[in-house]
Amino acid sequence: MRILPFALLSVTALGLAACAPGQSGIRCGTGDGGRAAIGAVTGALAADILDKNALTGAAIGAGAGALADDAGVCY
């Protein structure tokens, strides 16, 4: 059995755990720093699972997490 699909699903769920459902769309439960930290951990785990550079994954994840509210993913 391949563990990759399960691991990617777990990492995705962890990343989405930073947001809580709100009354209109998705409400981000933390500030920019909190979302950046969650994104960094999620990106590093995803990169490690895919045998890529974990530091690069963390940097990309941190940027995506910090800008999630600015991009309209959550408010």
All heavy atoms as TSV, in Angstrom:
chain	resi	resn	atom	element	x	y	z
A	1	MET	N	N	0.835	-1.184	0.000
A	1	MET	CA	C	0.000	0.000	0.000
A	1	MET	C	C	0.882	1.251	0.000
A	1	MET	O	O	1.826	1.352	0.749
A	1	MET	CB	C	-0.880	-0.006	1.246
A	1	MET	CG	C	-1.758	1.200	1.357
A	1	MET	SD	S	-2.781	1.065	2.834
A	1	MET	CE	C	-3.200	2.741	3.042
A	2	ARG	N	N	0.535	2.173	-0.846
A	2	ARG	CA	C	1.302	3.418	-0.909
A	2	ARG	C	C	0.791	4.387	0.135
A	2	ARG	O	O	-0.402	4.600	0.274
A	2	ARG	CB	C	1.176	4.028	-2.293
A	2	ARG	CG	C	1.827	3.152	-3.353
A	2	ARG	CD	C	1.904	3.838	-4.652
A	2	ARG	NE	N	2.764	5.002	-4.477
A	2	ARG	CZ	C	2.996	5.889	-5.408
A	2	ARG	NH1	N	2.448	5.758	-6.576
A	2	ARG	NH2	N	3.768	6.916	-5.182
A	3	ILE	N	N	1.705	4.978	0.848
A	3	ILE	CA	C	1.338	5.903	1.922
A	3	ILE	C	C	1.222	7.337	1.419
A	3	ILE	O	O	0.632	8.183	2.080
A	3	ILE	CB	C	2.352	5.796	3.074
A	3	ILE	CG1	C	1.807	6.483	4.317
A	3	ILE	CG2	C	3.683	6.379	2.675
A	3	ILE	CD1	C	2.561	6.164	5.557
A	4	LEU	N	N	1.731	7.627	0.234
A	4	LEU	CA	C	1.759	8.996	-0.267
A	4	LEU	C	C	0.375	9.647	-0.338
A	4	LEU	O	O	0.215	10.771	0.148
A	4	LEU	CB	C	2.448	9.051	-1.633
A	4	LEU	CG	C	2.585	10.436	-2.244
A	4	LEU	CD1	C	3.445	11.325	-1.354
A	4	LEU	CD2	C	3.178	10.342	-3.627
A	5	PRO	N	N	-0.661	9.010	-0.912
A	5	PRO	CA	C	-1.970	9.684	-0.946
A	5	PRO	C	C	-2.505	10.007	0.452
A	5	PRO	O	O	-3.051	11.087	0.680
A	5	PRO	CB	C	-2.877	8.685	-1.658
A	5	PRO	CG	C	-1.959	7.846	-2.469
A	5	PRO	CD	C	-0.688	7.764	-1.662
A	6	PHE	N	N	-2.352	9.093	1.378
A	6	PHE	CA	C	-2.811	9.339	2.740
A	6	PHE	C	C	-2.020	10.465	3.386
A	6	PHE	O	O	-2.581	11.325	4.066
A	6	PHE	CB	C	-2.689	8.069	3.581
A	6	PHE	CG	C	-3.072	8.272	5.016
A	6	PHE	CD1	C	-4.394	8.434	5.380
A	6	PHE	CD2	C	-2.097	8.333	5.996
A	6	PHE	CE1	C	-4.745	8.642	6.696
A	6	PHE	CE2	C	-2.432	8.538	7.316
A	6	PHE	CZ	C	-3.771	8.690	7.669
A	7	ALA	N	N	-0.718	10.491	3.164
A	7	ALA	CA	C	0.125	11.526	3.755
A	7	ALA	C	C	-0.214	12.896	3.179
A	7	ALA	O	O	-0.285	13.884	3.916
A	7	ALA	CB	C	1.593	11.191	3.523
A	8	LEU	N	N	-0.438	12.984	1.878
A	8	LEU	CA	C	-0.795	14.265	1.269
A	8	LEU	C	C	-2.143	14.755	1.775
A	8	LEU	O	O	-2.325	15.944	2.025
A	8	LEU	CB	C	-0.808	14.151	-0.251
A	8	LEU	CG	C	0.556	14.037	-0.906
A	8	LEU	CD1	C	0.403	13.837	-2.406
A	8	LEU	CD2	C	1.399	15.258	-0.625
A	9	LEU	N	N	-3.083	13.841	1.948
A	9	LEU	CA	C	-4.378	14.213	2.493
A	9	LEU	C	C	-4.233	14.734	3.920
A	9	LEU	O	O	-4.856	15.723	4.298
A	9	LEU	CB	C	-5.329	13.013	2.458
A	9	LEU	CG	C	-6.731	13.254	3.004
A	9	LEU	CD1	C	-7.447	14.317	2.182
A	9	LEU	CD2	C	-7.518	11.966	2.999
A	10	SER	N	N	-3.385	14.097	4.696
A	10	SER	CA	C	-3.156	14.538	6.074
A	10	SER	C	C	-2.525	15.924	6.116
A	10	SER	O	O	-2.909	16.771	6.927
A	10	SER	CB	C	-2.257	13.541	6.810
A	10	SER	OG	O	-2.868	12.285	6.867
A	11	VAL	N	N	-1.558	16.174	5.250
A	11	VAL	CA	C	-0.896	17.480	5.209
A	11	VAL	C	C	-1.885	18.560	4.772
A	11	VAL	O	O	-1.906	19.658	5.330
A	11	VAL	CB	C	0.332	17.432	4.278
A	11	VAL	CG1	C	0.865	18.819	3.997
A	11	VAL	CG2	C	1.410	16.558	4.894
A	12	THR	N	N	-2.730	18.245	3.810
A	12	THR	CA	C	-3.740	19.203	3.366
A	12	THR	C	C	-4.716	19.526	4.490
A	12	THR	O	O	-5.061	20.691	4.722
A	12	THR	CB	C	-4.501	18.648	2.151
A	12	THR	OG1	O	-3.572	18.374	1.107
A	12	THR	CG2	C	-5.537	19.632	1.649
A	13	ALA	N	N	-5.148	18.508	5.206
A	13	ALA	CA	C	-6.060	18.734	6.332
A	13	ALA	C	C	-5.409	19.586	7.414
A	13	ALA	O	O	-6.050	20.461	7.999
A	13	ALA	CB	C	-6.521	17.394	6.901
A	14	LEU	N	N	-4.133	19.355	7.663
A	14	LEU	CA	C	-3.411	20.156	8.649
A	14	LEU	C	C	-3.350	21.619	8.219
A	14	LEU	O	O	-3.545	22.524	9.025
A	14	LEU	CB	C	-1.993	19.610	8.848
A	14	LEU	CG	C	-1.087	20.396	9.790
A	14	LEU	CD1	C	-1.622	20.322	11.215
A	14	LEU	CD2	C	0.323	19.848	9.731
A	15	GLY	N	N	-3.110	21.844	6.954
A	15	GLY	CA	C	-3.055	23.214	6.444
A	15	GLY	C	C	-4.389	23.920	6.539
A	15	GLY	O	O	-4.462	25.101	6.868
A	16	LEU	N	N	-5.471	23.202	6.270
A	16	LEU	CA	C	-6.796	23.803	6.344
A	16	LEU	C	C	-7.272	23.982	7.780
A	16	LEU	O	O	-8.223	24.710	8.031
A	16	LEU	CB	C	-7.801	22.952	5.565
A	16	LEU	CG	C	-7.603	22.950	4.049
A	16	LEU	CD1	C	-8.588	21.998	3.399
A	16	LEU	CD2	C	-7.746	24.341	3.473
A	17	ALA	N	N	-6.620	23.329	8.714
A	17	ALA	CA	C	-7.013	23.457	10.113
A	17	ALA	C	C	-6.787	24.870	10.641
A	17	ALA	O	O	-7.320	25.234	11.686
A	17	ALA	CB	C	-6.252	22.455	10.970
A	18	ALA	N	N	-6.007	25.663	9.925
A	18	ALA	CA	C	-5.755	27.041	10.354
A	18	ALA	C	C	-6.980	27.925	10.150
A	18	ALA	O	O	-7.071	29.001	10.715
A	18	ALA	CB	C	-4.583	27.625	9.577
A	19	CYS	N	N	-7.926	27.479	9.351
A	19	CYS	CA	C	-9.123	28.266	9.079
A	19	CYS	C	C	-10.328	27.626	9.765
A	19	CYS	O	O	-10.434	26.412	9.832
A	19	CYS	CB	C	-9.380	28.362	7.581
A	19	CYS	SG	S	-8.080	29.243	6.703
A	20	ALA	N	N	-11.206	28.446	10.263
A	20	ALA	CA	C	-12.437	27.967	10.891
A	20	ALA	C	C	-13.610	28.447	10.051
A	20	ALA	O	O	-13.594	29.563	9.537
A	20	ALA	CB	C	-12.541	28.499	12.307
A	21	PRO	N	N	-14.645	27.621	9.906
A	21	PRO	CA	C	-15.794	28.071	9.111
A	21	PRO	C	C	-16.479	29.273	9.758
A	21	PRO	O	O	-16.735	29.271	10.958
A	21	PRO	CB	C	-16.704	26.853	9.070
A	21	PRO	CG	C	-16.239	25.959	10.154
A	21	PRO	CD	C	-14.811	26.298	10.442
A	22	GLY	N	N	-16.714	30.280	8.990
A	22	GLY	CA	C	-17.386	31.478	9.478
A	22	GLY	C	C	-18.789	31.568	8.894
A	22	GLY	O	O	-19.248	30.675	8.189
A	23	GLN	N	N	-19.449	32.665	9.147
A	23	GLN	CA	C	-20.806	32.820	8.641
A	23	GLN	C	C	-20.822	33.120	7.154
A	23	GLN	O	O	-21.774	32.760	6.474
A	23	GLN	CB	C	-21.509	33.927	9.418
A	23	GLN	CG	C	-21.734	33.544	10.870
A	23	GLN	CD	C	-22.420	34.643	11.637
A	23	GLN	OE1	O	-22.574	35.761	11.149
A	23	GLN	NE2	N	-22.834	34.336	12.847
A	24	SER	N	N	-19.809	33.768	6.639
A	24	SER	CA	C	-19.751	34.046	5.209
A	24	SER	C	C	-18.361	33.694	4.701
A	24	SER	O	O	-17.436	34.482	4.782
A	24	SER	CB	C	-20.073	35.514	4.933
A	24	SER	OG	O	-19.150	36.337	5.586
A	25	GLY	N	N	-18.206	32.508	4.201
A	25	GLY	CA	C	-16.910	32.050	3.718
A	25	GLY	C	C	-16.082	31.441	4.833
A	25	GLY	O	O	-16.600	30.990	5.846
A	26	ILE	N	N	-14.788	31.441	4.652
A	26	ILE	CA	C	-13.882	30.841	5.624
A	26	ILE	C	C	-13.217	31.951	6.420
A	26	ILE	O	O	-12.653	32.885	5.862
A	26	ILE	CB	C	-12.815	29.983	4.911
A	26	ILE	CG1	C	-13.474	28.840	4.160
A	26	ILE	CG2	C	-11.816	29.439	5.914
A	26	ILE	CD1	C	-12.517	28.027	3.324
A	27	ARG	N	N	-13.291	31.854	7.731
A	27	ARG	CA	C	-12.674	32.845	8.609
A	27	ARG	C	C	-11.333	32.301	9.080
A	27	ARG	O	O	-11.258	31.221	9.636
A	27	ARG	CB	C	-13.570	33.116	9.814
A	27	ARG	CG	C	-13.002	34.151	10.732
A	27	ARG	CD	C	-13.928	34.389	11.926
A	27	ARG	NE	N	-13.318	35.324	12.839
A	27	ARG	CZ	C	-12.410	34.999	13.747
A	27	ARG	NH1	N	-12.016	33.757	13.860
A	27	ARG	NH2	N	-11.884	35.907	14.533
A	28	CYS	N	N	-10.277	33.055	8.833
A	28	CYS	CA	C	-8.955	32.646	9.294
A	28	CYS	C	C	-8.905	32.777	10.811
A	28	CYS	O	O	-9.202	33.833	11.343
A	28	CYS	CB	C	-7.869	33.500	8.656
A	28	CYS	SG	S	-7.771	33.301	6.880
A	29	GLY	N	N	-8.506	31.722	11.494
A	29	GLY	CA	C	-8.517	31.732	12.939
A	29	GLY	C	C	-7.310	32.402	13.571
A	29	GLY	O	O	-7.291	32.641	14.763
A	30	THR	N	N	-6.302	32.705	12.803
A	30	THR	CA	C	-5.072	33.274	13.358
A	30	THR	C	C	-4.660	34.494	12.542
A	30	THR	O	O	-5.209	34.770	11.488
A	30	THR	CB	C	-3.922	32.248	13.316
A	30	THR	OG1	O	-3.657	31.911	11.955
A	30	THR	CG2	C	-4.263	30.988	14.083
A	31	GLY	N	N	-3.661	35.210	13.043
A	31	GLY	CA	C	-3.120	36.348	12.302
A	31	GLY	C	C	-2.142	35.870	11.229
A	31	GLY	O	O	-1.951	34.669	11.024
A	32	ASP	N	N	-1.511	36.826	10.580
A	32	ASP	CA	C	-0.560	36.489	9.515
A	32	ASP	C	C	0.565	35.592	10.018
A	32	ASP	O	O	0.954	34.639	9.342
A	32	ASP	CB	C	0.029	37.760	8.903
A	32	ASP	CG	C	-0.942	38.484	7.984
A	32	ASP	OD1	O	-1.957	37.878	7.593
A	32	ASP	OD2	O	-0.676	39.656	7.659
A	33	GLY	N	N	1.090	35.886	11.192
A	33	GLY	CA	C	2.188	35.081	11.738
A	33	GLY	C	C	1.781	33.644	12.021
A	33	GLY	O	O	2.531	32.710	11.744
A	34	GLY	N	N	0.591	33.465	12.568
A	34	GLY	CA	C	0.104	32.119	12.856
A	34	GLY	C	C	-0.120	31.315	11.593
A	34	GLY	O	O	0.251	30.132	11.502
A	35	ARG	N	N	-0.734	31.959	10.580
A	35	ARG	CA	C	-0.954	31.270	9.306
A	35	ARG	C	C	0.377	30.972	8.617
A	35	ARG	O	O	0.527	29.928	7.979
A	35	ARG	CB	C	-1.858	32.107	8.405
A	35	ARG	CG	C	-3.308	32.091	8.836
A	35	ARG	CD	C	-4.218	32.706	7.786
A	35	ARG	NE	N	-3.738	33.998	7.305
A	35	ARG	CZ	C	-3.984	35.156	7.898
A	35	ARG	NH1	N	-4.707	35.188	8.990
A	35	ARG	NH2	N	-3.522	36.275	7.388
A	36	ALA	N	N	1.347	31.870	8.739
A	36	ALA	CA	C	2.657	31.628	8.139
A	36	ALA	C	C	3.338	30.436	8.800
A	36	ALA	O	O	3.950	29.601	8.118
A	36	ALA	CB	C	3.537	32.868	8.266
A	37	ALA	N	N	3.229	30.331	10.118
A	37	ALA	CA	C	3.837	29.199	10.826
A	37	ALA	C	C	3.181	27.886	10.428
A	37	ALA	O	O	3.867	26.882	10.173
A	37	ALA	CB	C	3.728	29.407	12.334
A	38	ILE	N	N	1.858	27.880	10.354
A	38	ILE	CA	C	1.141	26.667	9.946
A	38	ILE	C	C	1.485	26.314	8.504
A	38	ILE	O	O	1.706	25.149	8.166
A	38	ILE	CB	C	-0.369	26.851	10.139
A	38	ILE	CG1	C	-0.690	26.946	11.627
A	38	ILE	CG2	C	-1.154	25.714	9.496
A	38	ILE	CD1	C	-2.088	27.408	11.933
A	39	GLY	N	N	1.560	27.323	7.641
A	39	GLY	CA	C	1.927	27.085	6.244
A	39	GLY	C	C	3.345	26.559	6.104
A	39	GLY	O	O	3.622	25.692	5.277
A	40	ALA	N	N	4.260	27.065	6.928
A	40	ALA	CA	C	5.648	26.598	6.876
A	40	ALA	C	C	5.747	25.126	7.264
A	40	ALA	O	O	6.439	24.348	6.601
A	40	ALA	CB	C	6.522	27.446	7.796
A	41	VAL	N	N	5.060	24.757	8.324
A	41	VAL	CA	C	5.083	23.348	8.754
A	41	VAL	C	C	4.452	22.461	7.688
A	41	VAL	O	O	4.993	21.410	7.332
A	41	VAL	CB	C	4.359	23.178	10.109
A	41	VAL	CG1	C	4.162	21.722	10.451
A	41	VAL	CG2	C	5.135	23.890	11.209
A	42	THR	N	N	3.316	22.889	7.162
A	42	THR	CA	C	2.630	22.111	6.136
A	42	THR	C	C	3.492	21.990	4.876
A	42	THR	O	O	3.602	20.904	4.292
A	42	THR	CB	C	1.279	22.757	5.795
A	42	THR	OG1	O	0.510	22.881	6.981
A	42	THR	CG2	C	0.512	21.924	4.783
A	43	GLY	N	N	4.104	23.083	4.459
A	43	GLY	CA	C	4.962	23.048	3.269
A	43	GLY	C	C	6.181	22.166	3.456
A	43	GLY	O	O	6.578	21.429	2.552
A	44	ALA	N	N	6.789	22.227	4.630
A	44	ALA	CA	C	7.965	21.387	4.901
A	44	ALA	C	C	7.584	19.910	4.913
A	44	ALA	O	O	8.317	19.073	4.370
A	44	ALA	CB	C	8.593	21.780	6.231
A	45	LEU	N	N	6.445	19.587	5.520
A	45	LEU	CA	C	6.004	18.186	5.533
A	45	LEU	C	C	5.689	17.689	4.133
A	45	LEU	O	O	6.061	16.567	3.772
A	45	LEU	CB	C	4.767	18.033	6.432
A	45	LEU	CG	C	5.005	18.133	7.930
A	45	LEU	CD1	C	3.680	18.130	8.671
A	45	LEU	CD2	C	5.882	16.994	8.408
A	46	ALA	N	N	4.999	18.507	3.352
A	46	ALA	CA	C	4.670	18.105	1.987
A	46	ALA	C	C	5.938	17.901	1.162
A	46	ALA	O	O	6.052	16.919	0.413
A	46	ALA	CB	C	3.776	19.157	1.333
A	47	ALA	N	N	6.893	18.791	1.288
A	47	ALA	CA	C	8.144	18.658	0.544
A	47	ALA	C	C	8.909	17.410	0.980
A	47	ALA	O	O	9.477	16.700	0.146
A	47	ALA	CB	C	9.002	19.900	0.735
A	48	ASP	N	N	8.918	17.140	2.273
A	48	ASP	CA	C	9.610	15.963	2.776
A	48	ASP	C	C	8.951	14.688	2.263
A	48	ASP	O	O	9.632	13.743	1.865
A	48	ASP	CB	C	9.638	15.982	4.302
A	48	ASP	CG	C	10.511	14.890	4.877
A	48	ASP	OD1	O	11.641	14.715	4.368
A	48	ASP	OD2	O	10.067	14.209	5.822
A	49	ILE	N	N	7.628	14.667	2.258
A	49	ILE	CA	C	6.902	13.495	1.757
A	49	ILE	C	C	7.198	13.277	0.285
A	49	ILE	O	O	7.339	12.139	-0.174
A	49	ILE	CB	C	5.391	13.672	1.994
A	49	ILE	CG1	C	5.098	13.559	3.496
A	49	ILE	CG2	C	4.576	12.656	1.214
A	49	ILE	CD1	C	3.703	13.983	3.878
A	50	LEU	N	N	7.326	14.354	-0.478
A	50	LEU	CA	C	7.587	14.257	-1.915
A	50	LEU	C	C	9.072	14.176	-2.243
A	50	LEU	O	O	9.448	14.252	-3.405
A	50	LEU	CB	C	6.956	15.454	-2.628
A	50	LEU	CG	C	5.431	15.546	-2.528
A	50	LEU	CD1	C	4.949	16.867	-3.093
A	50	LEU	CD2	C	4.789	14.377	-3.253
A	51	ASP	N	N	9.912	14.022	-1.217
A	51	ASP	CA	C	11.367	13.947	-1.393
A	51	ASP	C	C	11.936	15.185	-2.080
A	51	ASP	O	O	12.796	15.097	-2.941
A	51	ASP	CB	C	11.772	12.681	-2.151
A	51	ASP	CG	C	11.526	11.434	-1.339
A	51	ASP	OD1	O	11.661	11.501	-0.101
A	51	ASP	OD2	O	11.201	10.387	-1.938
A	52	LYS	N	N	11.429	16.339	-1.686
A	52	LYS	CA	C	11.922	17.614	-2.189
A	52	LYS	C	C	12.600	18.357	-1.043
A	52	LYS	O	O	12.659	17.872	0.077
A	52	LYS	CB	C	10.773	18.458	-2.759
A	52	LYS	CG	C	9.996	17.783	-3.868
A	52	LYS	CD	C	10.854	17.573	-5.079
A	52	LYS	CE	C	10.044	16.922	-6.193
A	52	LYS	NZ	N	10.819	16.557	-7.328
A	53	ASN	N	N	13.083	19.548	-1.289
A	53	ASN	CA	C	13.772	20.345	-0.285
A	53	ASN	C	C	12.771	20.889	0.730
A	53	ASN	O	O	11.903	21.696	0.387
A	53	ASN	CB	C	14.515	21.490	-0.964
A	53	ASN	CG	C	15.396	22.253	-0.011
A	53	ASN	OD1	O	15.118	22.365	1.171
A	53	ASN	ND2	N	16.482	22.785	-0.546
A	54	ALA	N	N	12.881	20.473	1.983
A	54	ALA	CA	C	11.943	20.881	3.022
A	54	ALA	C	C	12.032	22.375	3.310
A	54	ALA	O	O	11.014	23.015	3.619
A	54	ALA	CB	C	12.174	20.080	4.292
A	55	LEU	N	N	13.207	22.961	3.206
A	55	LEU	CA	C	13.356	24.391	3.461
A	55	LEU	C	C	12.612	25.209	2.409
A	55	LEU	O	O	11.937	26.196	2.741
A	55	LEU	CB	C	14.837	24.773	3.495
A	55	LEU	CG	C	15.153	26.216	3.851
A	55	LEU	CD1	C	14.598	26.554	5.239
A	55	LEU	CD2	C	16.647	26.458	3.818
A	56	THR	N	N	12.699	24.807	1.164
A	56	THR	CA	C	11.962	25.487	0.103
A	56	THR	C	C	10.463	25.329	0.310
A	56	THR	O	O	9.700	26.283	0.149
A	56	THR	CB	C	12.368	24.925	-1.276
A	56	THR	OG1	O	13.775	25.094	-1.448
A	56	THR	CG2	C	11.626	25.629	-2.398
A	57	GLY	N	N	10.036	24.129	0.675
A	57	GLY	CA	C	8.620	23.900	0.949
A	57	GLY	C	C	8.119	24.752	2.096
A	57	GLY	O	O	7.013	25.288	2.055
A	58	ALA	N	N	8.945	24.897	3.128
A	58	ALA	CA	C	8.565	25.729	4.269
A	58	ALA	C	C	8.440	27.191	3.860
A	58	ALA	O	O	7.508	27.886	4.288
A	58	ALA	CB	C	9.583	25.576	5.393
A	59	ALA	N	N	9.356	27.664	3.043
A	59	ALA	CA	C	9.309	29.059	2.595
A	59	ALA	C	C	8.063	29.327	1.752
A	59	ALA	O	O	7.373	30.340	1.933
A	59	ALA	CB	C	10.566	29.404	1.805
A	60	ILE	N	N	7.754	28.424	0.851
A	60	ILE	CA	C	6.562	28.583	0.010
A	60	ILE	C	C	5.300	28.508	0.866
A	60	ILE	O	O	4.372	29.308	0.707
A	60	ILE	CB	C	6.549	27.528	-1.098
A	60	ILE	CG1	C	7.694	27.797	-2.081
A	60	ILE	CG2	C	5.204	27.507	-1.827
A	60	ILE	CD1	C	7.937	26.683	-3.073
A	61	GLY	N	N	5.258	27.555	1.785
A	61	GLY	CA	C	4.099	27.411	2.659
A	61	GLY	C	C	3.899	28.611	3.555
A	61	GLY	O	O	2.770	29.050	3.787
A	62	ALA	N	N	4.994	29.165	4.083
A	62	ALA	CA	C	4.888	30.344	4.939
A	62	ALA	C	C	4.332	31.536	4.162
A	62	ALA	O	O	3.469	32.264	4.663
A	62	ALA	CB	C	6.243	30.689	5.535
A	63	GLY	N	N	4.810	31.719	2.959
A	63	GLY	CA	C	4.302	32.812	2.133
A	63	GLY	C	C	2.836	32.638	1.799
A	63	GLY	O	O	2.042	33.587	1.883
A	64	ALA	N	N	2.451	31.425	1.448
A	64	ALA	CA	C	1.054	31.155	1.122
A	64	ALA	C	C	0.162	31.347	2.347
A	64	ALA	O	O	-0.928	31.910	2.250
A	64	ALA	CB	C	0.911	29.735	0.582
A	65	GLY	N	N	0.622	30.904	3.499
A	65	GLY	CA	C	-0.175	31.062	4.711
A	65	GLY	C	C	-0.346	32.512	5.107
A	65	GLY	O	O	-1.441	32.948	5.478
A	66	ALA	N	N	0.723	33.284	5.026
A	66	ALA	CA	C	0.659	34.695	5.421
A	66	ALA	C	C	-0.225	35.498	4.490
A	66	ALA	O	O	-0.879	36.464	4.907
A	66	ALA	CB	C	2.072	35.291	5.446
A	67	LEU	N	N	-0.300	35.113	3.227
A	67	LEU	CA	C	-1.067	35.875	2.242
A	67	LEU	C	C	-2.442	35.281	1.975
A	67	LEU	O	O	-3.149	35.752	1.067
A	67	LEU	CB	C	-0.274	35.969	0.945
A	67	LEU	CG	C	1.056	36.706	1.051
A	67	LEU	CD1	C	1.823	36.635	-0.258
A	67	LEU	CD2	C	0.845	38.148	1.474
A	68	ALA	N	N	-2.858	34.271	2.732
A	68	ALA	CA	C	-4.135	33.611	2.474
A	68	ALA	C	C	-5.304	34.570	2.563
A	68	ALA	O	O	-6.222	34.530	1.734
A	68	ALA	CB	C	-4.336	32.443	3.438
A	69	ASP	N	N	-5.306	35.463	3.532
A	69	ASP	CA	C	-6.420	36.405	3.660
A	69	ASP	C	C	-6.364	37.470	2.554
A	69	ASP	O	O	-7.395	37.903	2.043
A	69	ASP	CB	C	-6.465	37.047	5.038
A	69	ASP	CG	C	-5.216	37.837	5.379
A	69	ASP	OD1	O	-4.144	37.544	4.828
A	69	ASP	OD2	O	-5.312	38.748	6.228
A	70	ASP	N	N	-5.165	37.865	2.158
A	70	ASP	CA	C	-5.025	38.853	1.091
A	70	ASP	C	C	-5.445	38.292	-0.257
A	70	ASP	O	O	-5.939	39.033	-1.108
A	70	ASP	CB	C	-3.576	39.336	0.992
A	70	ASP	CG	C	-3.113	40.021	2.272
A	70	ASP	OD1	O	-3.955	40.685	2.910
A	70	ASP	OD2	O	-1.937	39.867	2.640
A	71	ALA	N	N	-5.290	36.993	-0.443
A	71	ALA	CA	C	-5.668	36.347	-1.700
A	71	ALA	C	C	-7.150	35.997	-1.748
A	71	ALA	O	O	-7.640	35.524	-2.751
A	71	ALA	CB	C	-4.833	35.094	-1.918
A	72	GLY	N	N	-7.860	36.184	-0.637
A	72	GLY	CA	C	-9.282	35.890	-0.614
A	72	GLY	C	C	-9.614	34.460	-0.266
A	72	GLY	O	O	-10.761	34.038	-0.398
A	73	VAL	N	N	-8.631	33.670	0.178
A	73	VAL	CA	C	-8.887	32.291	0.560
A	73	VAL	C	C	-9.715	32.260	1.834
A	73	VAL	O	O	-10.581	31.425	2.019
A	73	VAL	CB	C	-7.553	31.519	0.744
A	73	VAL	CG1	C	-7.799	30.120	1.259
A	73	VAL	CG2	C	-6.781	31.502	-0.552
A	74	CYS	N	N	-9.426	33.179	2.724
A	74	CYS	CA	C	-10.186	33.325	3.956
A	74	CYS	C	C	-10.207	34.800	4.326
A	74	CYS	O	O	-9.537	35.609	3.703
A	74	CYS	CB	C	-9.582	32.478	5.080
A	74	CYS	SG	S	-7.851	32.808	5.406
A	75	TYR	N	N	-10.980	35.152	5.322
A	75	TYR	CA	C	-11.047	36.557	5.716
A	75	TYR	C	C	-10.683	36.741	7.162
A	75	TYR	O	O	-10.611	35.821	7.914
A	75	TYR	CB	C	-12.428	37.146	5.441
A	75	TYR	CG	C	-13.508	36.628	6.345
A	75	TYR	CD1	C	-13.831	37.305	7.509
A	75	TYR	CD2	C	-14.204	35.473	6.044
A	75	TYR	CE1	C	-14.828	36.843	8.349
A	75	TYR	CE2	C	-15.194	35.011	6.875
A	75	TYR	CZ	C	-15.506	35.680	8.025
A	75	TYR	OH	O	-16.472	35.219	8.850
